[in-house]
Amino acid sequence: MTTTTDQYGLWELTPFEQWVKDEGVHVITDQMIDNVYTVETKPWERTGCSAVILDLTQEPTEGAIINTQGTTRYIYDIPPGGKFNAERHMYEEIFFVLKGRGATTVWVDEDGPRQTFEWKEGSIFSIPLNAYHEIYNGQGDEPARLYAASSAPTAFNLYASPEFVFNCPVAFPHRFNPTDETYFSGTTKKLADRFMQTNFISDVNAVSLDRWRARGPGANMMILMAGGHFICHVSEFPAGTYKKAHTQIYQGRGRTGGLGLPSSTAYLFLNGEGYDLQWDFGVTPGPGVEFQRLNYGPGTLMTPGSHYHQHFNLSAKPSRYVVFRYGNPRYTGAGSKRQSDTGGINIEFEDEDPAVLKMFNEGLAERGVVPFVPTDAAGKD
């Protein structure tokens, strides 16, 4: 016999949402952040910084504090000459330096060896799982702003214990050896076409990418970092071109971040000018099918939505963007062939709505740029 209880309200907040509420963290829920360089942050006492959680979602759930319950994103402002207070935690975290310069120290035991590395604007680094880390602003006159992605919701919702999340004594030596002085040196290892491994990227704009024709014009590189699930995915496509509409078969909608999808996805555009087209969940793009247009510029951060999406570059220079998401093949059980076919499901150029090309070429004409002819050879080096 099924019964109901008037205490059901206790379960309206997930453990992660309850922690966010208790911490009093500033949260912005939206599909897109126009400019991560100017978005407002507010003091977060525990970190010693000002911060904001960016809860990126196409369809927010009424009453939810946080909609994406797998991974989430932050902006941190470290005060002039200040620091992000030392902590360790049972979730992964990856950082991109939006502005400023400074250093990070990472260690395992209070009395053990410590690794310190310097960073600057454009640097990317990932914190090894449950390693202590302290992040310093090297400038005495301006804040340093960092964009971060973490799997904190997964950890909080799995353990429902902030004490365990932040004070678990277990070390993970297979992910981080504090005596390895080369760990954060920026040394890279090429694993396969479009795959490399490193623990520190000095400048994301200088990362060399591999040509990838499956999605039309452009190149990319997927970078495994700190032995974690998170990768840094860097893509670029040429001036006056666009990519094929695409989706992943495991994407979906819902408060869980895609029907339980463990990692949300968001694109941070580093340069260029253009827009994304997005289609509603369950809709396959084609002639006459309605879509949504989202314009981007340098510093725009957006979720690709819950289904098909497509990137367009109207500028006279290549457009590069960076994505933090899960994607380490070590944890997916994917073989080399499956992992090499990372394009998901594409809508081929010949199958797309003619209105897509018409709108794009009209935008190019306004800028005095020659029309784009979408072929599989477009953008070929």
TIDODO-554573 format. One record per residue: residue in one letter; y, z, x of N, C-alpha, C in turn. Coordinates in steps of 0.001 Angstrom, whole numbers, padded with zeros to 6 digits, always signed. Example, Ala and Ser with C-alpha at 12.3 -4.5 7.8 and 13.67 -1.06 7.14 Angstrom:
! TIDODO-554573
A-005690+007800+013190-004500+007800+012300-003300+007800+013200/S-002250+007080+012850-001060+007140+013670+000030+007870+012900/
***
This chain:
! TIDODO-554573
M-001193+000000+000844+000000+000000+000000+001240+000000+000878/T+002163-000891+000610+003388-000999+001395+004472-000121+000788/T+005127+000656+001629+006225+001506+001178+007490+001147+001939/T+008612+001553+001394+009893+001340+002050+010510+002679+002386/T+011491+002680+003241+012150+003910+003640+013652+003713+003663/D+014368+004770+003297+015824+004667+003325+016368+004808+004738/Q+015494+004995+005735+015925+005076+007135+015866+003730+007838/Y+015666+002670+007089+015595+001333+007706+016852+001022+008507/G+017984+001594+008092+019238+001330+008783+019221+001713+010248/L+018326+002607+010645+018228+002998+012044+017869+001816+012940/W+017266+000786+012365+016771-000327+013153+017698-001541+013105/E+018883-001364+012582+019783-002498+012484+020320-002931+013839/L+020454-001990+014780+020889-002323+016127+019685-002344+017063/T+019614-003350+017912+018589-003358+018947+018946-002307+019998/P+017992-001885+020837+018325-000931+021899+019463-001418+022800/F+019496-002710+023080+020587-003214+023918+021922-003110+023194/E+021940-003459+021922+023182-003336+021163+023660-001889+021100/Q+022733-000963+020924+023113+000449+020858+023731+000884+022176/W+023156+000426+023293+023713+000766+024606+025105+000179+024773/V+025294-001074+024374+026612-001706+024457+027624-000923+023623/K+027203-000502+022442+028092+000283+021577+028443+001616+022227/D+027446+002296+022793+027684+003585+023440+028597+003442+024664/E+028450+002341+025387+029262+002109+026569+030691+001689+026215/G+030873+001194+025000+032194+000728+024598+032631-000537+025304/V+031672-001410+025612+031984-002642+026335+032669-003642+025406/H+033684-004292+025905+034368-005357+025164+033425-006551+025013/V+033295-007077+023807+032390-008203+023527+033169-009319+022849/I+032950-010545+023318+033474-011733+022647+032282-012561+022188/T+032210-012838+020893+031151-013670+020334+031731-015000+019911/D+031257-016070+020528+031764-017398+020212+030804-018432+020766/Q+030968-019656+020327+030142-020752+020835+030641-021241+022182/M+031936-021049+022436+032532-021599+023643+033680-020713+024108/I+033807-020549+025419+034953-019892+026040+035792-020994+026679/D+037010-021190+026191+037826-022301+026680+038066-022236+028179/N+038326-021010+028697+038657-020889+030115+038238-019504+030603/V+037208-019459+031440+036717-018178+031945+037699-017536+032914/Y+038668-018309+033402+039647-017764+034340+040723-016943+033639/T+040870-017123+032334+041931-016442+031610+041422-015528+030499/V+040122-015510+030224+039598-014687+029143+039885-013210+029422/E+040167-012458+028374+040576-011060+028516+039381-010153+028820/T+039591-009234+029751+038627-008173+030022+039265-006825+029709/K+038415-005803+029508+038910-004453+029227+038139-003447+030085/P+038730-002290+030370+038092-001314+031262+036682-000936+030813/W+035778-000875+031790+034402-000423+031577+034159+000681+032597/E+034215+001906+032144+034240+003069+033032+033058+003103+033988/R+031871+002848+033515+030687+002980+034358+030732+002071+035575/T+031280+000894+035426+031292-000072+036521+032496+000086+037449/G+033549+000753+036971+034771+000831+037758+035597-000432+037690/C+035251-001332+036783+035921-002626+036648+036411-002807+035214/S+037091-003905+034997+037309-004395+033642+036292-005497+033399/A+035849-005621+032159+034756-006570+031909+034747-007000+030456/V+033964-008034+030194+033706-008482+028836+032314-009098+028800/I+031568-008805+027764+030304-009488+027516+030602-010745+026711/L+030095-011872+027177+030268-013149+026486+028987-013439+025708/D+029030-013181+024437+027875-013377+023550+027974-014773+022958/L+027412-015741+023669+027569-017143+023295+026508-017541+022279/T+026960-017941+021118+026023-018307+020062+026660-019333+019142/Q+025847-020231+018621+026322-021249+017701+026456-020706+016282/E+025575-019748+015943+025576-019187+014593+025427-017676+014664/P+026535-016934+014770+026442-015477+014848+025864-014865+013574/T+025115-013782+013754+024524-013060+012642+025490-011980+012170/E+025722-011914+010890+026644-010924+010332+026164-009517+010671/G+027056-008713+011224+026734-007336+011557+026168-007135+012943/A+025852-008204+013643+025291-008070+014991+026401-007790+016001/I+026121-006911+016953+027030-006696+018078+026772-007744+019147/I+025484-008003+019395+025054-009013+020364+024049-009922+019674/N+024280-011209+019700+023381-012166+019053+022278-012649+019978/T+022575-012859+021239+021583-013373+022179+020841-012196+022797/Q+019590-012032+022440+018818-010844+022792+017796-011088+023894/G+017985-012142+024676+017118-012370+025829+017891-012160+027111/T+018940-012945+027295+019849-012782+028425+021273-012759+027880/T+022187-012303+028702+023583-012292+028284+024480-012551+029482/R+025783-012720+029219+026741-013118+030252+027947-012196+030246/Y+028541-012051+031431+029672-011148+031599+030772-011830+032403/I+031991-011300+032280+033062-011520+033241+033453-010137+033758/Y+033532-009987+035075+033966-008739+035690+035247-008979+036478/D+036215-008097+036328+037403-008083+037177+037340-006836+038040/I+037120-007025+039357+037113-005904+040294+038547-005672+040744/P+039077-004461+040596+040489-004226+040893+040832-004457+042362/P+042106-004711+042666+042523-004933+044064+042059-003790+044971/G+041369-004141+046033+040857-003143+046967+039782-002249+046386/G+039309-002558+045183+038327-001720+044509+036910-002228+044650/K+036041-001695+043816+034632-002066+043910+033965-001996+042546/F+032871-002721+042436+031924-002586+041327+030981-001472+041754/N+030981-000369+041023+030239+000816+041445+028770+000524+041713/A+028237+001216+042721+026838+001026+043101+025905+001346+041944/E+024886+000503+041778+023878+000730+040752+022629-000058+041111/R+021548+000271+040465+020329-000535+040492+019829-000602+039067/H+019017-001608+038746+018557-001737+037366+017335-002638+037285/M+016582-002409+036221+015330-003134+036004+015571-004425+035224/Y+016620-005113+035551+016856-006458+035031+017485-007292+036135/E+017353-008596+036005+017906-009505+037005+019372-009797+036714/E+020110-010121+037772+021523-010445+037606+021922-011454+038680/I+022697-012439+038267+023148-013493+039172+024650-013667+038983/F+025390-013808+040091+026848-013810+040076+027423-015115+040610/F+028543-015526+040029+029340-016643+040524+030774-016149+040681/V+031359-016371+041856+032708-015907+042136+033716-016925+041601/L+034442-016528+040570+035454-017398+039980+036727-017419+040826/K+037142-016242+041301+038309-016182+042186+038257-014894+042994/G+038821-014982+044181+038847-013832+045072+037855-013955+046209/R+037824-012919+047018+036890-012834+048138+036509-011374+048318/G+035347-011161+048902+034906-009794+049083+033552-009734+049741/A+032809-008671+049472+031501-008474+050096+030600-007690+049156/T+029311-007823+049377+028303-007095+048602+027328-006446+049564/T+026984-005201+049301+025965-004491+050072+024760-004238+049178/V+023568-004509+049716+022323-004369+048964+021360-003517+049782/W+020685-002564+049118+019725-001721+049810+018672-001221+048826/V+017618-000613+049368+016516-000109+048549+016491+001411+048546/D+016508+002017+049731+016491+003473+049878+017829+003950+050423/E+018282+005109+049966+019572+005630+050397+019658+005763+051911/D+018560+006116+052545+018559+006316+053996+018023+005110+054750/G+017729+004027+054054+017149+002853+054687+018184+001823+055094/P+017724+000694+055639+018636-000370+056083+019371-001007+054904/R+020565-001544+055219+021398-002175+054199+021795-003575+054642/Q+021896-004454+053678+022335-005822+053921+023729-005997+053322/T+024668-006510+054105+026011-006796+053608+026349-008249+053891/F+026861-008949+052896+027272-010337+053071+028619-010538+052394/E+029386-011479+052913+030705-011781+052363+030630-012972+051418/W+031523-013004+050437+031582-014107+049490+033032-014510+049243/K+033183-015670+048639+034506-016215+048354+034434-016998+047051/E+035547-017568+046645+035570-018390+045444+034553-019521+045555/G+033714-019668+044540+032672-020695+044539+031323-020210+045019/S+031247-018967+045532+029968-018434+046013+029087-017990+044847/I+027769-018042+045082+026785-017581+044102+025772-016706+044827/F+025451-015569+044232+024411-014717+044800+023655-014022+043681/S+022403-013697+043967+021540-013045+042991+021079-011709+043555/I+021091-010679+042721+020683-009344+043150+019174-009201+042984/P+018442-008831+044052+017002-008621+043909+016700-007511+042895/L+015620-007666+042175+015268-006750+041101+015227-005300+041586/N+015964-004428+040893+015997-002978+041097+016467-002569+042486/A+017200-003429+043158+017811-003062+044437+019208-002495+044171/Y+019569-001446+044906+020932-000942+044822+021898-002029+045303/H+023058-002073+044690+024078-003023+045140+025458-002499+044787/E+026392-002764+045663+027794-002387+045484+028640-003594+045875/I+029594-003950+045014+030363-005180+045202+031815-004809+045431/Y+032393-005287+046549+033734-004905+046963+034708-006069+046843/N+035892-005778+046381+036986-006751+046388+037690-006659+047736/G+037666-007745+048510+038283-007750+049837+039780-007977+049814/Q+040361-008166+048643+041799-008385+048534+042479-007120+048030/G+043574-006774+048651+044286-005577+048243+045376-005823+047234/D+045633-007094+046925+046765-007396+046053+046378-008077+044741/E+045128-008521+044601+044720-009220+043390+043294-008826+042995/P+042996-008864+041694+041605-008646+041277+040720-009799+041740/A+039439-009518+041895+038426-010556+042092+037691-010714+040769/R+037519-011953+040334+036858-012201+039044+035506-012843+039285/L+034456-012246+038718+033093-012743+038847+032506-013011+037459/Y+031794-014121+037370+031008-014454+036182+029555-014116+036491/A+028868-013487+035562+027489-013078+035808+026618-013342+034597/A+025343-013542+034856+024332-013617+033802+023235-012626+034146/S+022681-011975+033135+021638-010988+033392+020607-011000+032267/S+019452-010426+032583+018395-010261+031587+018400-008849+031023/A+019573-008199+031005+019683-006824+030513+019141-006648+029093/P+019430-007559+028138+018886-007338+026794+017366-007220+026768/T+016699-008050+027562+015238-007998+027598+014755-006639+028082/A+015367-006124+029167+014937-004834+029717+015211-003694+028745/F+016398-003655+028177+016735-002576+027245+015853-002623+025998/N+015598-003800+025487+014793-003911+024272+013316-003653+024542/L+012877-003893+025776+011479-003631+026124+011221-002146+026320/Y+012129-001469+027058+011895-000069+027408+012629+000921+026499/A+013717+000494+025873+014516+001354+024987+014886+002665+025676/S+015190+002580+026978+015515+003781+027742+016504+003432+028855/P+017793+003685+028675+018751+003457+029758+018392+004227+031026/E+017820+005418+030860+017423+006216+032022+016406+005455+032868/F+015432+004833+032226+014439+004068+032973+015064+002809+033559/V+015890+002105+032783+016487+000852+033244+017287+001062+034516/F+018031+002170+034606+018924+002381+035745+018381+003328+036810/N+017292+004032+036529+016816+005035+037489+015333+004932+037801/C+014733+003789+037552+013331+003586+037924+013218+003562+039454/P+012313+004340+040054+012228+004419+041521+011421+003306+042178/V+010820+002428+041386+009916+001419+041948+010694+000352+042715/A+010239+000045+043923+010808-001035+044727+009939-002278+044595/F+010525-003429+044888+009818-004705+044782+009935-005442+046120/P+009139-005018+047121+009272-005589+048469+008981-007080+048540/H+008214-007617+047579+007929-009047+047597+009174-009847+047198/R+010172-009179+046617+011414-009860+046265+012521-009617+047281/F+012511-008459+047920+013586-008153+048864+013087-007242+049979/N+013238-007731+051208+012933-006950+052396+014260-006606+053074/P+014699-005353+053021+016019-005011+053564+016133-005154+055075/T+015010-005305+055773+015067-005501+057227+015216-006970+057607/D+015118-007867+056628+015254-009294+056887+016736-009659+056927/E+017276-009789+058121+018705-010026+058283+019130-011423+057866/T+018187-012293+057591+018520-013656+057158+018513-013800+055636/Y+018208-012725+054920+017989-012820+053481+019194-013416+052759/F+020397-012940+053086+021605-013441+052446+022420-014328+053387/S+021757-014970+054326+022462-015793+055308+022851-017165+054771/G+022292-017550+053627+022545-018879+053091+021526-019905+053526/T+020490-019465+054242+019415-020374+054646+018734-020944+053406/T+018503-022252+053408+017891-022909+052251+016554-023529+052630/K+015701-023671+051641+014407-024320+051818+014207-025298+050684/K+014006-026569+051008+013757-027592+049989+012293-027515+049581/L+012055-027282+048294+010706-027114+047779+010119-028410+047245/A+010953-029220+046618+010537-030485+046016+011804-031234+045637/D+011637-032440+045123+012790-033175+044640+013479-032365+043538/R+014760-032114+043696+015605-031363+042769+015275-029871+042704/F+014526-029354+043693+014237-027925+043751+014475-027406+045164/M+015230-026316+045266+015407-025660+046546+015428-024148+046336/Q+015378-023423+047446+015338-021973+047377+016329-021387+048365/T+017115-020427+047912+018029-019683+048776+018410-018411+048051/N+018991-017441+048779+019444-016207+048159+020963-016085+048136/F+021637-017049+048758+023099-017024+048780+023628-018444+048921/I+024570-018805+048059+025245-020098+048123+026702-019832+048458/S+027147-020329+049582+028527-020076+050015+029533-020773+049116/D+029241-022025+048730+030164-022794+047892+029356-023750+047028/V+029352-023520+045725+028548-024338+044814+029014-025792+044810/N+030272-026020+045118+030787-027391+045136+030243-028204+046304/A+029695-027508+047318+029168-028192+048491+027654-028391+048432/V+027008-027927+047369+025551-028067+047248+025197-029541+047067/S+024276-030020+047893+023820-031400+047801+022828-031545+046647/L+023031-032570+045822+022197-032775+044643+021319-034009+044810/D+020222-034051+044069+019310-035196+044079+019529-036046+042830/R+019525-037346+043013+019685-038281+041900+018544-038109+040907/W+018898-038139+039621+017888-037984+038574+018178-038991+037476/R+017277-039950+037285+017521-041057+036367+016987-040831+034959/A+016192-039786+034764+015548-039588+033469+016556-039397+032341/R+017712-038855+032660+018705-038573+031639+019929-039463+031783/G+019802-040574+032502+020936-041469+032681+021686-041140+033952/P+023011-041354+033971+023789-041113+035184+023759-039642+035591/G+023763-039418+036904+023922-038056+037366+022864-037595+038345/A+023087-036381+038862+022199-035758+039832+022194-034263+039572/N+021166-033586+040065+021159-032134+039907+020296-031468+040965/M+020342-030143+040960+019505-029333+041837+019232-028010+041136/M+017976-027594+041134+017599-026310+040581+017276-025379+041738/I+017984-024260+041802+017962-023391+042976+017347-022049+042611/L+016207-021745+043196+015536-020476+042983+016197-019417+043851/M+016446-018223+043277+017203-017203+044004+016574-015823+043845/A+016461-015096+044948+016036-013696+045003+014672-013465+044362/G+013833-014482+044334+012485-014335+043799+012430-014046+042321/G+013521-014345+041597+013605-013981+040203+013341-015112+039248/H+013386-014785+037959+013260-015793+036924+014501-016679+036865/F+015667-016078+037106+016910-016837+037040+016978-017887+038135/I+017469-019065+037762+017807-020083+038739+019261-020466+038542/C+019829-021019+039601+021139-021647+039519+020902-023148+039405/H+021268-023703+038282+021053-025119+037993+022406-025821+038101/V+022549-026681+039108+023808-027398+039335+023608-028867+038983/S+024490-029415+038150+024415-030824+037762+025777-031484+037938/E+025742-032783+038126+026980-033558+038252+026722-034957+037711/F+027718-035511+036991+027579-036896+036572+028878-037644+036834/P+028779-038957+037099+029910-039719+037612+031068-039836+036633/A+032205-040221+037178+033390-040460+036361+033113-041544+035324/G+033649-041351+034121+033555-042373+033092+032155-042660+032612/T+031268-041641+032626+029886-041841+032171+029474-040673+031272/Y+028314-040828+030644+027766-039706+029889+026251-039702+029980/K+025689-038540+029653+024241-038365+029712+023618-038624+028348/K+022318-038849+028355+021594-039006+027106+021563-037679+026346/A+021585-037758+025029+021395-036562+024212+020002-036002+024502/H+019907-034669+024568+018640-034064+024955+018506-032669+024348/T+017279-032175+024344+016986-030824+023887+015720-030370+024604/Q+015384-029099+024419+014132-028558+024920+013262-028206+023721/I+011981-028434+023830+011094-028230+022687+011003-026767+022269/Y+011338-025838+023180+011212-024429+022840+012504-023853+022290/Q+013559-024644+022168+014800-024106+021658+014742-023937+020144/G+015484-022977+019663+015546-022712+018235+016750-021866+017920/R+016855-021442+016694+018016-020669+016290+017591-019248+015970/G+018558-018390+015846+018249-017029+015434+018818-016000+016373/R+018866-014774+015896+019474-013691+016641+018735-013394+017934/T+017472-013697+018014+016703-013403+019212+017068-014306+020371/G+017932-015267+020165+018298-016174+021240+017369-017359+021274/G+017030-017890+020122+016166-019056+020062+014751-018701+019710/L+014554-017984+018614+013203-017633+018151+012394-016966+019259/G+013035-016025+019955+012354-015302+021012+012516-015930+022377/L+013273-017026+022496+013493-017647+023798+014050-016616+024759/P+013402-016386+025907+013824-015282+026769+015121-015536+027515/S+015588-016746+027568+016813-017025+028315+017728-017933+027516/S+018927-017457+027258+019942-018332+026691+020453-019263+027785/T+021121-020325+027383+021648-021294+028336+023130-021480+028062/A+023922-021590+029128+025345-021854+028983+025810-022674+030173/Y+026689-023624+029910+027207-024522+030931+028616-024098+031315/L+028851-023887+032614+030190-023605+033126+030684-024843+033863/F+031683-025511+033286+032219-026728+033897+033193-026352+035002/L+032943-026867+036199+033764-026538+037359+034968-027457+037480/N+034842-028669+036990+035932-029644+037085+035704-030710+036011/G+036552-031712+036016+036385-032809+035074+037013-032507+033721/E+036992-033514+032887+037524-033432+031535+036618-034240+030639/G+036240-033688+029514+035357-034429+028624+035005-033614+027400/Y+033793-033817+026918+033373-033110+025723+031849-033105+025634/D+031345-032227+024798+029936-032202+024425+029823-032596+022962/L+028747-033276+022628+028366-033449+021236+027149-032564+020990/Q+027112-031921+019814+025996-031058+019471+025555-031324+018037/W+024248-031266+017842+023671-031490+016520+023035-030207+016019/D+022968-030061+014728+022430-028854+014120+020930-028749+014384/F+020423-027528+014275+019008-027266+014487+018149-028088+013526/G+017104-028704+014063+016192-029490+013249+016633-030903+012985/V+017818-031285+013526+018367-032620+013292+018142-033481+014539/T+017632-034669+014340+017466-035624+015435+018629-036591+015421/P+019363-036717+016535+020523-037621+016568+020115-039061+016282/G+020993-039771+015595+020754-041172+015281+021905-041717+014468/P+021855-042977+014108+022938-043594+013335+023262-042817+012066/G+024535-042466+011917+025004-041807+010720+024750-040318+010644/V+024111-039715+011678+023814-038286+011659+025034-037511+012166/E+025463-036523+011427+026682-035772+011748+026506-034957+013025/F+027565-034895+013829+027548-034092+015051+028863-033336+015180/Q+028872-032373+016088+030055-031582+016381+030549-031921+017778/R+031871-032015+017951+032452-032311+019263+033148-031062+019804/L+032848-030715+021082+033456-029583+021762+034070-030083+023064/N+035383-029980+023205+036061-030464+024402+035971-029436+025533/Y+035885-029919+026771+035836-029023+027917+036797-029464+029005/G+037126-028529+029862+037908-028755+031070+037429-027781+032126/P+038080-027726+033301+037668-026776+034330+037700-025343+033800/G+036593-024634+033940+036519-023257+033494+035967-023068+032099/T+035624-024154+031402+035036-024018+030064+033568-023613+030178/L+033189-022624+029377+031809-022151+029318+031329-022306+027884/M+030216-022985+027698+029729-023179+026337+028215-023129+026270/T+027720-022680+025125+026300-022798+024842+026029-024217+024362/P+024881-024784+024736+024562-026128+024248+024130-026141+022797/G+024181-025003+022150+023775-024962+020760+022281-024757+020617/S+021805-024922+019427+020413-024603+019128+019490-025814+019140/H+020064-027005+019410+019183-028171+019388+019735-029250+020319/Y+019863-030479+019849+020299-031572+020719+021767-031400+021118/H+022067-031817+022370+023433-031811+022880+023575-032931+023900/Q+024827-033296+024213+025085-034456+025058+026414-034267+025778/H+026451-034583+027106+027625-034329+027940+028360-035641+028263/F+029702-035609+028187+030542-036788+028403+031649-036452+029403/N+031851-037340+030377+032888-037150+031391+033958-038232+031247/L+035134-037844+030744+036240-038787+030566+037132-038885+031795/S+036919-038059+032783+037836-037984+033917+037552-039074+034943/A+038480-039211+035889+038377-040242+036919+037563-039774+038123/K+037001-038554+038050+036200-038018+039138+034882-037483+038563/P+033877-037300+039419+032626-036716+038931+032862-035340+038331/S+032073-034996+037352+032158-033690+036697+030926-032878+037081/R+031161-031699+037639+030075-030822+038079+030067-029561+037226/Y+028884-029106+036847+028781-027855+036113+027620-027033+036647/V+027656-025731+036380+026628-024818+036851+026048-024068+035651/V+024746-023900+035670+024023-023214+034601+023192-022092+035215/F+023292-020891+034655+022384-019801+035002+021379-019672+033871/R+020099-019800+034183+019061-019730+033159+017732-019389+033811/Y+016745-019017+033002+015391-018866+033510+014853-020251+033866/G+013988-020311+034893+013444-021602+035252+012614-021606+036516/N+012315-020427+037083+011471-020366+038269+010042-020729+037872/P+009504-021843+038418+008156-022279+037999+007065-021283+038339/R+007358-020349+039252+006360-019328+039604+006002-018468+038395/Y+006929-018332+037454+006712-017449+036320+006434-018203+035024/T+006346-019514+035095+006140-020275+033867+004715-020778+033696/G+003926-020743+034763+002584-021286+034694+002572-022798+034690/A+003713-023411+035055+003821-024868+035016+003311-025468+036315/G+002518-026526+036190+002061-027253+037357+003149-028163+037881/S+002923-028779+039025+003961-029576+039675+004395-030759+038816/K+003460-031420+038137+003826-032576+037319+004691-032131+036141/R+004236-031089+035453+005009-030606+034316+006384-030128+034764/Q+006431-029449+035910+007703-028923+036364+008648-030038+036788/S+008114-031162+037255+008979-032264+037663+009564-032989+036469/D+008913-032887+035323+009420-033528+034110+010242-032519+033308/T+011402-032144+033841+012195-031074+033243+013244-031599+032285/G+013113-032820+031884+014158-033401+031057+014104-033039+029591/G+013045-032362+029158+012931-032072+027737+012759-033367+026961/I+013359-033430+025782+013261-034607+024932+014614-035305+024921/N+014632-036569+025315+015870-037347+025360+015944-038320+024190/I+017171-038624+023778+017434-039744+022888+017884-040902+023768/E+017097-041945+023820+017432-043061+024694+018721-043737+024217/F+019431-044341+025154+020719-044960+024834+020603-045951+023673/E+019521-046726+023669+019385-047753+022631+019099-047161+021251/D+018737-045861+021198+018425-045227+019923+019557-044354+019388/E+020606-044186+020151+021681-043297+019709+022590-043991+018691/D+023380-043195+018024+024343-043694+017061+025392-044539+017786/P+025649-045779+017366+026690-046598+018017+028053-045921+018033/A+028286-044985+017113+029558-044276+017075+029765-043428+018330/V+028672-043017+018984+028772-042196+020192+029446-042982+021306/L+028949-044191+021574+029536-045028+022619+030945-045474+022241/K+031162-045802+020988+032476-046256+020542+033529-045175+020783/M+033224-043954+020399+034176-042857+020586+034459-042618+022064/F+033422-042687+022897+033603-042451+024324+034470-043531+024964/N+034177-044786+024669+034954-045867+025274+036401-045888+024778/E+036629-045422+023551+038001-045286+023077+038746-044246+023906/G+038057-043165+024262+038656-042143+025109+038934-042655+026509/L+038028-043486+027049+038255-044074+028368+039433-045040+028333/A+039531-045831+027270+040621-046802+027155+041972-046107+027138/E+042064-044948+026495+043312-044192+026468+043732-043766+027869/R+042778-043670+028784+043047-043245+030156+043050-044408+031123/G+042932-045622+030602+042957-046801+031445+041711-046982+032285/V+040574-046445+031804+039316-046534+032533+038447-047611+031902/V+037703-048324+032726+036852-049401+032226+035776-048834+031311/P+035327-049591+030307+034309-049099+029375+033001-048772+030086/F+032270-047852+029510+030963-047468+030024+029891-048309+029349/V+028946-048807+030155+027810-049553+029621+026563-048703+029866/P+026017-048086+028841+024895-047141+029023+023575-047839+029252/T+023130-047849+030495+021810-048352+030868+021160-047326+031764/D+019862-047442+031959+019173-046504+032833+019619-046638+034278/A+020252-047756+034628+020754-047936+035992+022189-047432+036142/A+022819-047017+035026+024208-046579+035083+024346-045375+035997/G+025353-045403+036850+025590-044306+037744+024676-044287+038947/K+023865-045331+039136+022934-045373+040260+023688-045410+041572/D+023232-044597+042516+023906-044523+043827+023816-045852+044563/
***
